[in-house]
Amino acid sequence: MKPLSNSALDTSLIERGLRCKCPKCGQGPLYDGLWSFTLKERCSVCGLDYSKNDSADGPAVILIFVLGFLLVPLALIFESIFAPPLWVHGVLWGILALALTLGTLKPLKAYIMAVQFKHRPGDWE
């Protein structure tokens, strides 16, 4: 079998992250269910122990910086064009920030776990 190049591995890591699959085999689900943010104990396919994962607050911090960088300028532009009442900003940007955070937190955590598994596989054993 021909070894994968770095770009092929990175694509595989991104795909595993987006699909929220095991960082080792790419088959087993990481989370208990579709709407659950709880990691499973281990992979149901290859048996990788997910408790060895050390992503900590990394995904949340990345989301805070990225979403803040994106949403604040959008809110300022929206204010300068439409000048809506303050409650419109609270509702609109609150819902948008919550939806983007909840929609991207699981895949981002899965991607960070896959990157950690690629670069520090010994930490998982």
Backbone bond lengths (Angstrom), bond angles and torsions (degrees), N, CA, C in turn:
res aa  C-N    CA-C-N  psi(-1)  N-CA   C-N-CA  omega(-1)  CA-C   N-CA-C  phi
1 M - - - 1.450 - - 1.523 108.25 -
2 K 1.313 116.81 134.78 1.459 123.11 -178.38 1.530 109.77 -78.72
3 P 1.358 118.67 131.61 1.465 119.85 179.58 1.524 111.40 -68.14
4 L 1.324 115.58 149.23 1.457 121.21 179.96 1.520 110.37 -77.22
5 S 1.324 115.64 144.03 1.460 119.83 174.75 1.525 109.04 -75.21
6 N 1.341 116.20 168.54 1.466 119.87 179.63 1.515 111.79 -60.45
7 S 1.346 118.33 -40.71 1.464 119.74 -179.40 1.522 111.04 -66.98
8 A 1.340 117.37 -35.79 1.467 120.10 177.13 1.525 110.20 -67.33
9 L 1.328 116.43 -38.52 1.462 119.70 177.76 1.521 110.80 -65.59
10 D 1.335 117.07 -42.02 1.461 120.09 -179.97 1.516 110.84 -64.19
11 T 1.338 117.82 -40.18 1.460 121.14 176.80 1.522 109.83 -62.47
12 S 1.321 115.88 -40.72 1.459 120.35 178.53 1.535 110.29 -63.47
13 L 1.338 116.61 -39.67 1.463 120.05 179.16 1.519 110.99 -65.22
14 I 1.318 116.63 -42.97 1.469 120.42 178.51 1.524 110.24 -63.07
15 E 1.325 115.95 -42.77 1.467 119.95 179.28 1.526 110.90 -63.08
16 R 1.315 117.45 -42.79 1.468 120.93 178.55 1.518 110.52 -63.73
17 G 1.329 116.16 -38.70 1.454 119.69 177.62 1.517 112.19 -64.62
18 L 1.322 116.99 -47.25 1.466 120.16 -179.52 1.521 112.17 -64.30
19 R 1.319 116.24 -33.72 1.470 120.39 -179.74 1.523 112.32 -87.70
20 C 1.357 117.11 -7.23 1.474 122.78 -178.20 1.528 111.26 56.57
21 K 1.335 114.84 51.32 1.465 121.11 -179.52 1.519 111.07 -110.26
22 C 1.294 116.24 168.14 1.457 124.53 -178.84 1.527 110.72 -54.71
23 P 1.346 117.73 134.84 1.461 119.78 179.49 1.532 113.64 -69.91
24 K 1.326 117.30 -19.99 1.465 120.06 -178.05 1.532 111.75 -88.29
25 C 1.320 117.04 -54.54 1.467 120.14 -174.57 1.521 113.60 -101.16
26 G 1.318 117.61 -21.54 1.464 120.77 -179.56 1.513 113.64 75.61
27 Q 1.323 117.84 11.35 1.464 121.22 -176.23 1.526 113.33 -112.42
28 G 1.323 116.75 -49.70 1.467 121.00 -174.68 1.520 112.07 -74.37
29 P 1.331 116.81 143.37 1.469 120.15 179.00 1.537 111.10 -71.60
30 L 1.334 115.96 147.04 1.465 121.16 178.79 1.519 112.49 -84.10
31 Y 1.320 117.03 -32.19 1.460 121.27 -170.79 1.523 111.04 -109.88
32 D 1.337 114.99 158.74 1.466 121.24 -177.88 1.524 113.04 -63.00
33 G 1.306 118.02 -33.10 1.454 121.20 -179.80 1.512 110.70 -162.03
34 L 1.321 115.83 179.35 1.461 120.97 -177.67 1.516 112.13 -62.03
35 W 1.320 117.55 -40.62 1.466 121.31 -176.46 1.523 112.80 -100.33
36 S 1.324 117.89 5.24 1.453 122.17 -178.05 1.527 111.02 -93.49
37 F 1.330 116.12 141.50 1.458 121.68 174.53 1.528 111.10 -102.76
38 T 1.327 117.13 9.95 1.454 122.80 -178.83 1.521 110.06 -90.04
39 L 1.343 116.02 125.63 1.464 120.47 177.04 1.523 109.76 -71.25
40 K 1.331 115.90 145.54 1.460 120.09 172.43 1.529 108.50 -70.63
41 E 1.307 116.24 164.88 1.467 121.33 178.60 1.529 111.11 -68.81
42 R 1.348 115.40 -46.43 1.468 121.28 -179.63 1.516 110.23 -151.57
43 C 1.324 114.76 165.46 1.470 120.60 -179.91 1.522 109.60 -69.53
44 S 1.318 116.46 134.57 1.464 120.85 179.95 1.524 111.84 -76.58
45 V 1.332 118.76 -12.56 1.466 121.88 -179.06 1.533 111.36 -99.96
46 C 1.340 117.23 -56.22 1.475 120.24 -175.12 1.526 113.77 -103.15
47 G 1.328 118.57 -11.87 1.460 121.82 177.23 1.520 115.32 83.61
48 L 1.338 118.59 11.43 1.462 121.46 178.89 1.528 110.06 -60.54
49 D 1.330 115.70 130.49 1.463 121.45 -179.13 1.524 109.64 -80.39
50 Y 1.342 116.92 111.23 1.463 121.55 -178.02 1.523 112.99 -74.74
51 S 1.327 117.61 -13.32 1.464 119.36 -179.52 1.524 111.38 -69.79
52 K 1.326 117.82 -14.67 1.463 121.80 178.09 1.534 111.11 -78.48
53 N 1.316 117.87 -8.40 1.465 123.02 -179.20 1.519 110.74 -65.10
54 D 1.338 115.08 141.15 1.463 119.64 -178.66 1.528 110.35 -133.13
55 S 1.334 117.36 55.21 1.467 118.84 179.61 1.522 111.17 -83.47
56 A 1.322 117.35 -17.50 1.471 123.98 176.72 1.526 111.01 47.51
57 D 1.331 116.79 -128.48 1.465 121.10 -178.32 1.523 112.36 -95.89
58 G 1.320 117.87 8.88 1.460 121.83 -177.17 1.519 114.60 -52.35
59 P 1.347 118.79 -51.61 1.464 119.47 179.89 1.526 112.88 -61.01
60 A 1.316 117.50 -40.08 1.465 120.56 -179.46 1.521 111.17 -66.66
61 V 1.316 117.57 -41.56 1.465 120.87 179.84 1.523 110.44 -65.39
62 I 1.320 116.73 -43.13 1.465 120.16 177.79 1.527 110.05 -59.52
63 L 1.332 116.96 -44.47 1.467 120.04 179.24 1.530 112.01 -63.86
64 I 1.319 117.63 -39.17 1.462 120.39 178.69 1.522 109.99 -59.54
65 F 1.328 116.83 -47.29 1.465 120.05 -179.18 1.525 112.41 -67.58
66 V 1.326 117.57 -46.55 1.466 120.83 -176.90 1.527 111.10 -67.21
67 L 1.324 117.00 -48.98 1.468 119.30 -178.72 1.523 111.59 -67.37
68 G 1.325 117.16 -36.09 1.460 119.29 175.51 1.515 111.37 -63.10
69 F 1.313 115.84 -41.67 1.463 121.28 179.16 1.525 111.53 -64.74
70 L 1.327 116.79 -33.22 1.468 120.66 -178.89 1.526 113.37 -86.95
71 L 1.316 117.56 -43.74 1.455 120.65 -171.41 1.527 114.40 -79.39
72 V 1.307 118.06 -35.48 1.469 119.55 -178.56 1.530 111.52 -63.42
73 P 1.341 119.81 -48.71 1.469 118.18 176.53 1.528 112.79 -61.70
74 L 1.340 116.77 -37.15 1.465 119.24 177.98 1.526 111.19 -63.44
75 A 1.321 117.04 -40.34 1.462 120.71 178.19 1.528 110.75 -65.25
76 L 1.320 117.46 -39.45 1.464 120.71 178.74 1.526 111.87 -67.02
77 I 1.328 116.58 -41.19 1.468 120.39 177.09 1.521 110.09 -65.04
78 F 1.326 116.53 -44.46 1.457 121.76 178.44 1.530 110.60 -58.46
79 E 1.332 116.92 -42.36 1.463 121.81 178.72 1.530 111.19 -64.36
80 S 1.311 116.98 -42.62 1.467 119.02 -177.26 1.525 112.38 -70.82
81 I 1.329 118.02 -29.12 1.469 120.60 -179.56 1.528 111.84 -84.29
82 F 1.340 117.09 -47.79 1.463 120.67 -171.60 1.526 114.76 -103.98
83 A 1.317 118.59 -25.33 1.470 124.39 -177.50 1.532 112.64 47.02
84 P 1.341 117.61 57.31 1.468 120.24 -179.53 1.526 110.74 -77.46
85 P 1.325 117.18 168.98 1.477 119.95 174.27 1.535 110.04 -62.82
86 L 1.313 115.29 158.36 1.462 121.17 -176.62 1.530 112.46 -59.66
87 W 1.334 117.61 -36.27 1.466 119.91 -178.15 1.529 111.33 -64.38
88 V 1.344 117.67 -29.12 1.472 120.34 177.90 1.531 109.58 -64.50
89 H 1.334 116.10 -42.39 1.467 119.56 177.02 1.532 110.62 -60.87
90 G 1.318 116.46 -45.61 1.457 120.22 -179.23 1.520 112.56 -59.12
91 V 1.317 115.92 -45.63 1.468 120.15 -179.19 1.526 110.78 -70.40
92 L 1.322 117.05 -51.46 1.472 121.60 -175.70 1.521 112.01 -61.31
93 W 1.323 117.13 -54.22 1.463 119.78 -174.79 1.520 111.90 -76.25
94 G 1.324 117.41 -27.54 1.464 119.76 174.89 1.520 111.63 -65.37
95 I 1.323 115.83 -47.47 1.468 120.23 179.30 1.528 110.84 -65.67
96 L 1.331 116.53 -43.62 1.465 120.30 -179.18 1.529 111.13 -63.74
97 A 1.330 117.09 -44.73 1.468 120.43 179.48 1.532 110.93 -63.73
98 L 1.313 117.22 -42.31 1.463 121.19 179.59 1.533 110.92 -64.55
99 A 1.324 116.63 -45.28 1.469 120.60 179.96 1.529 111.50 -62.94
100 L 1.315 117.19 -45.12 1.466 120.27 179.73 1.523 111.54 -66.15
101 T 1.312 116.93 -38.87 1.463 120.27 179.30 1.520 111.17 -65.31
102 L 1.331 116.44 -50.86 1.465 119.82 -178.66 1.525 112.08 -66.88
103 G 1.329 116.68 -31.86 1.463 120.21 -179.30 1.514 114.30 -75.71
104 T 1.328 117.70 -24.37 1.464 119.92 -175.83 1.529 114.36 -111.00
105 L 1.316 118.68 -10.67 1.464 120.70 -176.04 1.533 112.28 -65.25
106 K 1.318 118.00 -46.67 1.465 120.63 -178.74 1.531 112.38 -64.26
107 P 1.337 119.48 -49.62 1.467 118.33 178.26 1.531 113.06 -63.00
108 L 1.328 117.26 -36.33 1.460 119.45 179.37 1.526 110.76 -66.75
109 K 1.322 117.54 -41.46 1.468 120.69 177.28 1.530 110.04 -63.93
110 A 1.335 116.88 -41.08 1.466 120.64 178.46 1.526 111.07 -63.36
111 Y 1.333 117.12 -39.97 1.464 120.73 178.51 1.532 110.46 -65.51
112 I 1.316 117.86 -44.33 1.469 120.89 179.98 1.526 110.38 -63.49
113 M 1.322 116.85 -38.13 1.468 119.79 175.94 1.529 110.77 -63.45
114 A 1.324 117.41 -40.67 1.468 121.24 179.72 1.525 110.97 -65.98
115 V 1.325 117.27 -40.40 1.465 120.55 178.07 1.527 110.00 -65.44
116 Q 1.324 117.08 -42.59 1.465 119.84 177.98 1.525 110.73 -63.13
117 F 1.324 116.86 -39.26 1.466 119.80 179.30 1.526 110.09 -65.90
118 K 1.324 117.57 -37.91 1.469 120.80 -179.97 1.521 111.21 -67.00
119 H 1.331 117.46 -43.67 1.452 120.46 -173.38 1.529 114.41 -90.12
120 R 1.332 117.97 -22.14 1.460 121.92 179.23 1.532 110.57 -136.03
121 P 1.323 118.22 61.37 1.471 119.79 -177.38 1.520 113.14 -63.73
122 G 1.336 117.74 -26.88 1.457 120.56 179.53 1.514 113.53 -65.88
123 D 1.320 117.29 -25.90 1.467 120.83 178.74 1.522 112.63 -68.84
124 W 1.315 117.49 -15.93 1.468 121.98 -175.42 1.520 112.12 -94.83
125 E 1.320 117.37 -3.64 1.474 119.40 -176.25 1.503 111.78 -102.06
